Amino acid sequence: MTACLIANDARMQAVAHFLHQGPVALHILTNGQPWADVQQALSGADALVLPIPTRPGKPVLDGLEADALIALTRPGTRIIGAFPAPIQAGGRPVCNLLEDAPFKRQNAVPTAEGAIAHALLKGGKTLSGSRVLITGWGEVAKALAQRIAPFGAHITIAARNPQARMEAAALGYAALHLPVTQPGEWHYLFNTVPAPVLDGGVLSALRPGATLVELASAPYGFDAAGAARLGLTVLTLPGLSGALFPQDAARLTARALAPLLKGETS
């Protein structure tokens, strides 16, 4: 198996280091390499590993977006990455780590811990006694709740799925339906849903100085600019695990990539 891996940030460079210890012949692609070498590597690759995550409209190598690089690979090349939105692969097989349940669960841990750390640094209030709203009930939301609860915060979970709300309530959290239309005096809000779930009325009713943490991808869960105009503290933190904990995130990513680069299915 021969693979190309794009490594323009600390996380992907560390991933390359971990994968070099395995049996796969790995070509590391970074900005500024001779273009003829890049084309040759891509044309001979059995797999192409794109940046984690790969976001629509964002260049991945020398100003080119993912689809331009994919077009340089062979028809059967396996395209691997973490894709919040569908990717144009021209019929090539796609492996999306965001559909890998163990990877999502493990990656949620550094994301949650980093989000809490950022919120506390900017929020100016301890979690003890704070009212906290978490929107969504996926892996990141669960990891947030598990880590916030021991500090004595009053946690509310907002989710669309009735089963999710029942599960949250069984764990001792208050539960609301999404989208949130009921104003609440929350100190901290963590959004994990990539869709509008907090309207302007809810934002305007928040207590002064409330801290909103956006962890989802576009189109996001709330109007960040509108919240800022209301005097609320807004933190937009996409790709947090890789940015804050590149070594830990790289180990998790390399562990998930290893079987895929051996030809196993996700």
Salt bridges, closest charged atoms under 4 A:
ASP46 OD1 - ARG74 NH2 2.68
GLU113 OE2 - ARG147 NE 3.45
GLU167 OE2 - LYS142 NZ 3.72
GLU185 OE1 - ARG207 NH2 3.22
ASP248 OD1 - ARG251 NH1 3.49
